[in-house]
Amino acid sequence: MDDMNGKTAVITGGASGMGKAMAQRLGAAGMKIVLGDIEEPALDATTAELEAAGVEALGVLTDVSNLASMRALADTAKAKFGPVDVVALNAGVGGGTGRLETLTTNDWQWTFGVNLQGVVHGIQVFLPDLKAADSGHVVMTASVAGHLAYPSMGPYNATKYATVALAETLRAELDHDGSNVGVTCLCPGLVLTGIFQSERNRPEQLLDTTIASEPIDDEQAARRAVMADIILSQGKSAEMVADLVHDAIRDNTFWVFTDGDFDQAIAERHAAIRDRRAANTPESLLNIYDE
Ligand SMILES: NC(=O)c1ccc[n+]([C@@H]2O[C@H](COP(=O)([O-])OP(=O)(O)OC[C@H]3O[C@@H](n4cnc5c(N)ncnc54)[C@H](O)[C@@H]3O)[C@@H](O)[C@H]2O)c1
């Protein structure tokens, strides 16, 4: 995309974390920003921050897991700013964690609803206009967990592998059609955001009723504290990721990884597939729930 100035970007999960940083970065490039997010106080605060920085911004309370809500986001964005040029399908939750057999239907439904259906709904409501205009760009936020399967994060891994597949499918379809719409598959490693507090946005009807009331013991608490320190010291900044996303939209770059920390493990997985053997499970900082 040669010039972002005056164009419009819709960012789901734009109230905090990486989505907020993308909003600030694209806003600084002159884009009008529409935030779709389920957390109303953060949504209001981020919209106000953008406006105070001179960005034309609109916050729309949105549940990406609900198709009607996503349609309302697209309609409201168009009514306010006209055609949408960039769509960042970024809203996500850490989701239900634990060994596969212990996860509840609610765990699966919540994680799949936000992380996977949210992306599918975004494609359904935004892609037809982008294709008709034969311009614009779609960013899908996947994860390194779309390339490596971490123990105790089954629902999250499944949604992120699926998001990678959706991004690759979209890229292939657009290429086949000779379309000028761009696609980026964002695969962050560890980034300092609110993702580890995702339960804050879990709908009441999808609460995990089987384990939530069990207090964690001292050893588990200590282990989580150590992991929190590691995450704090090693996680990348959301602003750095937003810079990469800005450049990827400008240059129409498909793959965006935020670091090389997982390259070896991903290469080993690819080699294992080539050799028809199981890959070794990589040691993982993200495996904080494996207790
Ligand atoms: N932080 C990391 O280390 C990391 C690594 C890889 C991928 N990711 C992905 O990055 C994306 C952004 O997450 P983040 O790390 O900035 O976390 P975050 O919690 O700071 O931001 C996520 C945003 O999504 C919103 N959200 C949650 N459920 C929603 C729903 N149903 N509808 C609309 N909005 C909803 C939240 O309110 C929040 O503003 C997610 O897709 C996440 O899976 C994060």
The ligand as an SDF file (V2000), in Angstrom:
LIG
                    3D

 44 48  0  0  0  0  0  0  0  0999 V2000
    0.9800  -11.4900   23.6200 N   0  0  0  0  0  0  0  0  0  0  0  0
    1.5570  -12.5320   23.0530 C   0  0  0  0  0  0  0  0  0  0  0  0
    2.5930  -13.0140   23.5250 O   0  0  0  0  0  0  0  0  0  0  0  0
    0.9630  -13.1040   21.7810 C   0  0  0  0  0  0  0  0  0  0  0  0
    1.7350  -14.0210   21.0550 C   0  0  0  0  0  0  0  0  0  0  0  0
    1.2150  -14.5310   19.8710 C   0  0  0  0  0  0  0  0  0  0  0  0
   -0.0260  -14.1480   19.4130 C   0  0  0  0  0  0  0  0  0  0  0  0
   -0.7720  -13.2650   20.1570 N   0  0  0  0  0  0  0  0  0  0  0  0
   -2.0820  -12.8600   19.6260 C   0  0  0  0  0  0  0  0  0  0  0  0
   -2.1300  -11.4530   19.5070 O   0  0  0  0  0  0  0  0  0  0  0  0
   -3.4950  -11.0220   19.4560 C   0  0  0  0  0  0  0  0  0  0  0  0
   -3.6760   -9.8140   20.3500 C   0  0  0  0  0  0  0  0  0  0  0  0
   -3.5250  -10.2110   21.7050 O   0  0  0  0  0  0  0  0  0  0  0  0
   -2.6530   -9.3950   22.7580 P   0  0  0  0  0  0  0  0  0  0  0  0
   -1.4510  -10.2090   23.0530 O   0  0  0  0  0  0  0  0  0  0  0  0
   -2.4770   -7.9890   22.3320 O   0  0  0  0  0  0  0  0  0  0  0  0
   -3.5750   -9.5140   24.0640 O   0  0  0  0  0  0  0  0  0  0  0  0
   -4.5120   -8.4310   24.7900 P   0  0  0  0  0  0  0  0  0  0  0  0
   -5.3110   -9.2170   25.7910 O   0  0  0  0  0  0  0  0  0  0  0  0
   -3.6990   -7.3010   25.2750 O   0  0  0  0  0  0  0  0  0  0  0  0
   -5.4560   -7.9230   23.6070 O   0  0  0  0  0  0  0  0  0  0  0  0
   -6.4760   -8.7280   23.0840 C   0  0  0  0  0  0  0  0  0  0  0  0
   -7.6850   -7.8400   22.7900 C   0  0  0  0  0  0  0  0  0  0  0  0
   -8.7540   -8.6510   22.2700 O   0  0  0  0  0  0  0  0  0  0  0  0
   -9.9590   -8.2270   22.8940 C   0  0  0  0  0  0  0  0  0  0  0  0
  -10.9750   -9.2860   22.8550 N   0  0  0  0  0  0  0  0  0  0  0  0
  -11.0410  -10.4210   23.6040 C   0  0  0  0  0  0  0  0  0  0  0  0
  -12.1510  -11.1110   23.3210 N   0  0  0  0  0  0  0  0  0  0  0  0
  -12.8200  -10.3950   22.3560 C   0  0  0  0  0  0  0  0  0  0  0  0
  -14.0330  -10.5850   21.6490 C   0  0  0  0  0  0  0  0  0  0  0  0
  -14.8280  -11.6590   21.8730 N   0  0  0  0  0  0  0  0  0  0  0  0
  -14.3930   -9.6660   20.7270 N   0  0  0  0  0  0  0  0  0  0  0  0
  -13.6410   -8.5590   20.5190 C   0  0  0  0  0  0  0  0  0  0  0  0
  -12.4880   -8.3260   21.1640 N   0  0  0  0  0  0  0  0  0  0  0  0
  -12.0710   -9.2420   22.0740 C   0  0  0  0  0  0  0  0  0  0  0  0
   -9.5370   -7.8460   24.2990 C   0  0  0  0  0  0  0  0  0  0  0  0
  -10.4760   -7.0320   24.9400 O   0  0  0  0  0  0  0  0  0  0  0  0
   -8.2090   -7.1510   24.0490 C   0  0  0  0  0  0  0  0  0  0  0  0
   -8.3720   -5.7740   23.8220 O   0  0  0  0  0  0  0  0  0  0  0  0
   -4.3140  -12.2560   19.8620 C   0  0  0  0  0  0  0  0  0  0  0  0
   -4.8840  -12.8320   18.7050 O   0  0  0  0  0  0  0  0  0  0  0  0
   -3.2800  -13.1800   20.4780 C   0  0  0  0  0  0  0  0  0  0  0  0
   -3.6630  -14.5360   20.3890 O   0  0  0  0  0  0  0  0  0  0  0  0
   -0.3020  -12.7480   21.3260 C   0  0  0  0  0  0  0  0  0  0  0  0
  1  2  1  0
  2  3  2  0
  2  4  1  0
  4  5  1  0
  4 44  2  0
  5  6  2  0
  6  7  1  0
  7  8  2  0
  8  9  1  0
  8 44  1  0
  9 10  1  0
  9 42  1  0
 10 11  1  0
 11 12  1  0
 11 40  1  0
 12 13  1  0
 13 14  1  0
 14 15  2  0
 14 16  1  0
 14 17  1  0
 17 18  1  0
 18 19  2  0
 18 20  1  0
 18 21  1  0
 21 22  1  0
 22 23  1  0
 23 24  1  0
 23 38  1  0
 24 25  1  0
 25 26  1  0
 25 36  1  0
 26 27  1  0
 26 35  1  0
 27 28  2  0
 28 29  1  0
 29 30  1  0
 29 35  2  0
 30 31  1  0
 30 32  2  0
 32 33  1  0
 33 34  2  0
 34 35  1  0
 36 37  1  0
 36 38  1  0
 38 39  1  0
 40 41  1  0
 40 42  1  0
 42 43  1  0
M  CHG  2   8   1  16  -1
M  END
$$$$
